[in-house]
Amino acid sequence: MSIPLTLGAPHRPDPQALVAGLLQQRCRTTADVSSCPDAVTTGPPVIDASALTAVRTERNFGRIVVDLDIDPDELRKNRYASYEVVRYHVNVREDTLPEATSLRLPSPLVIFPDLNEGDVMETVTAIVDSHRSPGFGAWESSRRIADVLAVVAHAETGFSARARSGEEVLAILAATVAALRGDDILRALAEPDVDALIALRPEAAEAVRTVLLGIEVDDAVGAHAVLLSAGLLAD
């Protein structure tokens, strides 16, 4: 059953509802956190757990997403870094998926499976059934992304994504809307209808964002510029 996302006038009361806090800057080192952009599209940065354990002076990183590249128990051993974990991210293979779904963490977990292994819909369903959120990269094949979205559109867990450019961010937004409305996801990925995104009413945009938790990007400044140029942000 698709979710009706009503289209309204292009000049909606909150033109930024769809993209507020959407972009999660990927920080390769803890030093990169201080240079994260401060914009309406800025969400919590993504930092490797191993980088946090290497901190040797007291520092508060605020709200962050932690990429679990080490055993999560190692995080508890560092007394210098303080932060609020919004979500955890973890990359898994088919053989490590059961271990990931069994993790007990103090914040929600997003699992990024290898979509080249096994049946995509079966893998994503296993993640959703474990009350975890799936994740994927925008560079995956359109068919695999469509399969992921077909599952999460009817789940309560939401999903996260990774993008290499602002154009890929637009494609993910358009595909998410298409999945929720029961439209053609493959077409939305290939030809994002930006006008339809702009015309979403605030309540519809909020419905999209309850499903799309965030998009991890290497260049949040560049992605923000693309969203601004597309008309999804007020000047």
Backbone torsions as a table, in degrees:
resi	resn	phi	psi	omega
1	MET	NA	124.4	-177.8
2	SER	-82.9	156.6	178.9
3	ILE	-98.3	123.8	-179.2
4	PRO	-71.0	121.2	176.0
5	LEU	-110.4	99.7	-172.1
6	THR	-67.6	135.8	174.3
7	LEU	-91.9	141.8	179.6
8	GLY	-132.9	-157.9	-179.7
9	ALA	-67.7	144.7	-179.6
10	PRO	-56.5	-33.8	-178.3
11	HIS	-93.8	77.2	-178.0
12	ARG	-79.8	160.8	-177.7
13	PRO	-58.7	-34.2	-179.6
14	ASP	-124.8	87.9	-175.8
15	PRO	-70.0	-5.5	-176.7
16	GLN	-111.1	6.5	-175.3
17	ALA	-59.7	-33.1	-175.8
18	LEU	-73.9	-28.2	-171.5
19	VAL	-119.0	2.5	-179.9
20	ALA	-63.5	123.3	179.2
21	GLY	67.0	18.4	-174.2
22	LEU	-74.5	-39.9	-169.4
23	LEU	-89.0	128.9	-180.0
24	GLN	-113.4	104.7	-178.1
25	GLN	-65.0	126.7	177.1
26	ARG	-80.2	117.0	-179.4
27	CYS	-104.2	119.4	-178.1
28	ARG	-78.2	-26.0	176.5
29	THR	-134.4	163.6	178.1
30	THR	-67.3	-25.1	178.5
31	ALA	-65.2	-28.2	-178.4
32	ASP	-67.7	-21.2	-176.1
33	VAL	-62.0	-37.6	-177.4
34	SER	-68.0	-18.4	-179.3
35	SER	-101.7	10.8	177.9
36	CYS	-64.3	142.0	-178.9
37	PRO	-66.4	154.8	176.3
38	ASP	-117.0	94.6	-177.0
39	ALA	-144.0	169.4	-178.9
40	VAL	-62.3	-27.0	-179.9
41	THR	-83.6	-7.1	-174.0
42	THR	-76.1	120.9	173.7
43	GLY	-105.7	-172.5	179.7
44	PRO	-65.0	137.8	178.8
45	PRO	-70.6	159.8	178.6
46	VAL	-105.2	124.3	-176.6
47	ILE	-129.5	138.7	176.7
48	ASP	-65.6	140.9	176.6
49	ALA	-61.0	-36.9	-179.4
50	SER	-64.0	-33.3	178.1
51	ALA	-68.4	-36.4	179.4
52	LEU	-68.3	-37.1	-179.5
53	THR	-71.1	-17.3	-179.3
54	ALA	-86.7	-6.3	-179.6
55	VAL	-66.1	132.4	-176.3
56	ARG	-122.9	6.4	173.0
57	THR	-130.5	150.0	-176.2
58	GLU	-64.2	130.1	-178.4
59	ARG	-157.4	138.5	177.1
60	ASN	-105.2	120.1	-177.5
61	PHE	-93.3	-3.2	179.4
62	GLY	73.0	-146.9	-178.3
63	ARG	-83.8	125.4	-177.3
64	ILE	-141.1	165.1	168.3
65	VAL	-107.5	129.1	-178.1
66	VAL	-102.8	123.2	175.3
67	ASP	-88.5	115.1	-174.5
68	LEU	-79.5	88.1	175.8
69	ASP	-97.8	0.9	175.3
70	ILE	-138.5	173.3	176.5
71	ASP	-59.8	127.8	-178.6
72	PRO	-59.1	-23.3	177.7
73	ASP	-63.8	-26.2	179.6
74	GLU	-65.6	-27.6	-178.8
75	LEU	-62.9	-32.6	-176.3
76	ARG	-71.6	-13.7	-176.0
77	LYS	-83.5	-15.6	-179.5
78	ASN	-91.8	125.3	-176.5
79	ARG	-103.1	0.4	-175.8
80	TYR	-93.1	-41.1	-177.2
81	ALA	-85.8	130.6	174.3
82	SER	-122.4	147.4	-174.7
83	TYR	-172.2	165.1	173.2
84	GLU	-112.8	116.2	-178.5
85	VAL	-83.2	114.2	177.1
86	VAL	-75.0	-45.5	177.4
87	ARG	-152.7	159.4	170.8
88	TYR	-108.0	144.0	172.8
89	HIS	-115.4	144.9	174.3
90	VAL	-147.9	138.2	176.1
91	ASN	-94.3	136.2	-178.0
92	VAL	-135.7	157.8	168.9
93	ARG	-103.4	174.8	-178.9
94	GLU	-59.3	-37.8	-176.0
95	ASP	-79.9	-15.4	179.7
96	THR	-104.5	0.1	179.9
97	LEU	-60.0	-46.3	179.5
98	PRO	-58.1	-38.1	179.0
99	GLU	-64.6	-40.6	-179.2
100	ALA	-66.9	-42.2	-178.4
101	THR	-68.9	-17.3	-179.5
102	SER	-93.2	-2.9	180.0
103	LEU	-62.7	141.0	175.9
104	ARG	-112.8	111.6	-174.0
105	LEU	-128.7	156.0	-178.1
106	PRO	-77.7	-8.8	179.1
107	SER	-134.4	162.4	-178.6
108	PRO	-57.7	151.1	-177.9
109	LEU	-116.8	132.2	172.9
110	VAL	-108.1	125.5	-178.0
111	ILE	-106.3	122.6	177.4
112	PHE	-101.4	99.1	-178.6
113	PRO	-82.4	162.5	171.4
114	ASP	-79.5	105.8	-174.9
115	LEU	-74.4	-3.6	176.6
116	ASN	-86.6	-5.3	-179.5
117	GLU	-109.0	134.5	173.8
118	GLY	65.9	-167.9	-179.5
119	ASP	-87.2	122.9	-174.3
120	VAL	-60.4	-49.9	-177.0
121	MET	-64.6	-35.7	177.7
122	GLU	-66.2	-42.4	179.3
123	THR	-63.8	-47.3	-178.5
124	VAL	-65.9	-38.1	177.4
125	THR	-62.4	-38.8	177.8
126	ALA	-63.5	-38.2	178.9
127	ILE	-66.7	-47.6	-178.8
128	VAL	-63.7	-41.5	-179.5
129	ASP	-64.9	-23.0	177.5
130	SER	-88.0	7.3	179.4
131	HIS	64.9	32.5	172.6
132	ARG	-111.7	164.4	179.0
133	SER	-102.3	136.1	175.6
134	PRO	-82.1	160.4	175.3
135	GLY	-138.5	158.6	178.1
136	PHE	-154.7	161.1	175.7
137	GLY	-95.1	142.6	-178.6
138	ALA	-66.0	-13.2	179.2
139	TRP	-84.9	-6.1	175.9
140	GLU	-64.6	163.7	179.7
141	SER	-62.6	147.0	-178.7
142	SER	-58.1	-37.2	-179.6
143	ARG	-63.3	-42.0	-179.9
144	ARG	-68.1	-41.1	178.1
145	ILE	-62.6	-42.2	178.9
146	ALA	-60.8	-38.6	178.6
147	ASP	-65.0	-41.3	177.9
148	VAL	-61.1	-48.9	-176.6
149	LEU	-66.6	-31.2	178.4
150	ALA	-63.0	-31.6	178.8
151	VAL	-80.6	-49.9	-173.3
152	VAL	-70.4	-21.8	178.7
153	ALA	-62.9	-21.9	-178.2
154	HIS	-113.6	14.4	-179.9
155	ALA	-113.8	170.8	-179.0
156	GLU	-107.2	5.8	-173.8
157	THR	-88.3	-24.1	-173.4
158	GLY	73.0	-177.9	178.5
159	PHE	-152.4	163.1	173.1
160	SER	-121.0	161.9	-178.7
161	ALA	-138.8	167.2	174.4
162	ARG	-126.3	137.9	-178.9
163	ALA	-136.4	151.2	-179.9
164	ARG	-100.2	-9.0	-176.4
165	SER	-155.8	166.1	175.5
166	GLY	-64.3	-32.0	178.3
167	GLU	-64.5	-38.2	176.6
168	GLU	-69.3	-32.1	175.4
169	VAL	-62.0	-45.1	178.0
170	LEU	-60.3	-41.5	-179.8
171	ALA	-62.8	-40.7	179.3
172	ILE	-66.1	-42.4	178.0
173	LEU	-60.0	-48.1	-178.4
174	ALA	-63.9	-40.4	-179.5
175	ALA	-67.7	-35.6	177.9
176	THR	-64.7	-44.8	177.5
177	VAL	-61.2	-43.3	179.8
178	ALA	-61.6	-41.6	-179.7
179	ALA	-63.6	-41.1	-178.4
180	LEU	-71.5	-29.6	-179.1
181	ARG	-91.0	-8.5	-177.4
182	GLY	79.5	22.3	179.1
183	ASP	-89.2	-176.2	-177.2
184	ASP	-76.1	106.7	-177.6
185	ILE	-68.8	-40.2	-178.7
186	LEU	-62.1	-41.5	178.7
187	ARG	-66.0	-41.1	-179.4
188	ALA	-63.1	-37.1	177.5
189	LEU	-67.0	-40.7	-176.7
190	ALA	-77.6	-36.7	-176.4
191	GLU	-136.7	78.0	-178.5
192	PRO	-58.6	129.1	178.5
193	ASP	-88.8	90.7	-176.5
194	VAL	-65.3	-36.7	179.2
195	ASP	-59.8	-37.7	178.7
196	ALA	-68.0	-34.8	177.4
197	LEU	-67.5	-42.3	179.3
198	ILE	-63.5	-34.8	-175.4
199	ALA	-81.3	-3.8	178.8
200	LEU	-63.6	133.7	174.1
201	ARG	-68.9	156.2	-177.9
202	PRO	-54.7	-40.9	-178.6
203	GLU	-67.5	-32.2	176.8
204	ALA	-71.2	-40.1	177.6
205	ALA	-62.5	-39.6	178.2
206	GLU	-65.7	-35.3	177.2
207	ALA	-64.3	-39.6	177.2
208	VAL	-61.8	-42.7	-176.0
209	ARG	-73.8	-16.6	172.4
210	THR	-73.1	-20.6	178.4
211	VAL	-95.1	-47.0	179.5
212	LEU	-89.3	102.4	-173.6
213	LEU	-73.9	-32.8	-179.1
214	GLY	170.2	163.3	178.7
215	ILE	-126.6	118.3	178.0
216	GLU	-77.9	129.1	-178.4
217	VAL	-135.1	153.7	176.0
218	ASP	-82.8	-26.2	-177.3
219	ASP	-132.4	86.6	-178.8
220	ALA	-67.4	-30.9	178.6
221	VAL	-64.6	-46.4	179.3
222	GLY	-65.3	-41.2	179.4
223	ALA	-66.0	-38.8	177.1
224	HIS	-59.8	-42.5	-179.1
225	ALA	-62.0	-38.7	178.9
226	VAL	-66.0	-42.7	178.8
227	LEU	-64.5	-37.6	177.2
228	LEU	-66.2	-44.5	179.9
229	SER	-64.4	-32.6	-179.0
230	ALA	-75.0	-13.4	179.2
231	GLY	94.6	13.3	-178.8
232	LEU	-90.5	2.7	178.5
233	LEU	-132.6	145.8	173.6
234	ALA	-74.4	146.1	177.9
235	ASP	-62.9	NA	NA
